[in-house]
Amino acid sequence: MTTTPRLALTTVNLDTPDPAALSRFYARLLGWTVEVEEADDVILRVPEGGVGLSFQRERAYVRPTWPAEADRQQMMMHLEVGVEDLAAALEHALACGATLAEFQPQDDVRVCLDPDGHPFCLWLMD
């Protein structure tokens, strides 16, 4: 019998040409704190604990296209942010520097783009 080793997802990494700038956007958006700040890597942690976000410098970064298009850089992942008030959350995200994506596939979700073009979804929690 094989025992599964203990594994824990601790951080999701986003590539960016400017880790400090993108981390400041997400710190404002989510109300999280900077745990580590280096020239090429910034880590945000949830004050209550949980999976954090890391922003790593990618010198050859190419903005993803949303929605996906053939022969264009596609998103590799996106973040899901649950909200209680969709209109207020969207207003907050836009004030933090997000842009509202032109394509919106659902009525109870707002797809936004962070300053580097990574899509993230604000979705209405029940």
C-alpha positions in Angstrom: 0.0 0.0 0.0 1.3 3.4 -1.0 0.8 6.4 1.3 0.1 9.7 -0.4 2.6 12.4 0.8 1.2 15.5 2.3 0.8 18.2 -0.3 -0.6 21.7 0.2 -1.3 24.3 -2.5 0.2 27.5 -1.1 0.4 30.0 -3.9 -0.8 30.8 -7.4 1.8 32.5 -9.6 1.1 35.1 -12.2 3.7 36.2 -14.7 4.1 39.9 -15.2 6.6 42.4 -16.6 6.3 44.4 -13.3 5.7 42.3 -10.1 5.5 45.3 -7.8 2.9 47.1 -9.8 0.7 44.0 -10.4 1.0 43.0 -6.7 -0.2 46.5 -5.6 -3.2 46.2 -7.9 -4.2 42.8 -6.3 -3.4 44.0 -2.7 -5.9 46.9 -3.3 -8.4 44.7 -4.9 -8.4 42.0 -2.3 -7.3 43.8 0.8 -4.3 41.4 1.2 -0.9 42.1 2.5 2.6 41.8 0.9 4.6 39.1 2.6 7.7 39.1 0.4 8.8 41.8 -2.0 11.9 41.3 -4.2 12.8 42.8 -7.5 11.5 39.8 -9.5 9.0 38.2 -7.1 6.3 39.6 -4.8 4.0 37.4 -2.7 0.6 38.4 -1.2 -1.0 36.4 1.6 -4.5 36.3 2.8 -4.6 37.8 6.2 -6.9 35.0 7.5 -4.6 32.3 5.9 -5.1 30.3 2.7 -3.7 30.2 -0.8 -1.7 33.4 -1.7 -0.7 35.0 -4.9 2.8 35.5 -6.3 3.8 37.8 -9.0 6.9 36.8 -10.9 8.8 38.9 -13.5 8.6 37.5 -17.0 10.6 39.6 -19.3 9.0 38.1 -22.4 5.5 38.5 -21.1 2.7 38.7 -23.7 -0.8 39.8 -22.7 -3.4 37.1 -23.0 -6.4 37.5 -25.3 -9.9 37.3 -23.9 -11.9 35.6 -25.2 -9.4 33.2 -26.8 -8.5 33.7 -30.5 -6.6 31.4 -32.8 -2.9 32.2 -33.1 -3.0 34.7 -30.2 -1.6 34.4 -26.7 -4.3 32.6 -24.7 -4.9 32.8 -21.0 -3.4 29.9 -19.1 -5.7 30.4 -16.0 -7.9 32.9 -14.4 -8.9 33.8 -10.9 -12.5 33.5 -9.5 -13.4 36.1 -6.9 -16.7 35.6 -5.1 -18.6 38.7 -4.2 -21.9 39.5 -2.4 -22.7 42.7 -4.4 -21.7 42.4 -8.1 -22.2 46.1 -8.9 -20.2 47.3 -5.9 -17.4 44.8 -6.5 -17.2 45.8 -10.2 -17.0 49.5 -9.2 -14.2 48.7 -6.7 -12.3 46.6 -9.2 -12.5 49.4 -11.8 -11.3 52.0 -9.2 -8.3 49.7 -8.4 -7.3 49.7 -12.1 -9.1 46.8 -13.7 -10.9 47.1 -17.0 -14.2 45.4 -17.8 -13.8 42.8 -20.6 -15.8 43.5 -23.7 -17.1 39.9 -23.8 -19.3 39.0 -20.8 -20.6 35.3 -21.0 -22.9 35.3 -18.0 -25.3 37.7 -16.3 -24.1 36.9 -12.7 -20.4 37.2 -13.5 -18.3 40.1 -14.6 -15.1 39.3 -16.4 -12.4 41.9 -15.7 -8.8 42.3 -16.9 -6.1 43.2 -14.5 -3.5 45.9 -15.6 -1.4 43.2 -17.3 -4.5 41.7 -19.1 -5.0 38.6 -16.9 -8.7 37.8 -16.8 -10.4 37.4 -13.5 -14.1 36.8 -12.7 -16.2 38.6 -10.2 -19.1 36.2 -9.5 -22.1 36.6 -7.4 -22.1 34.2 -4.4 -25.4 32.9 -3.2 
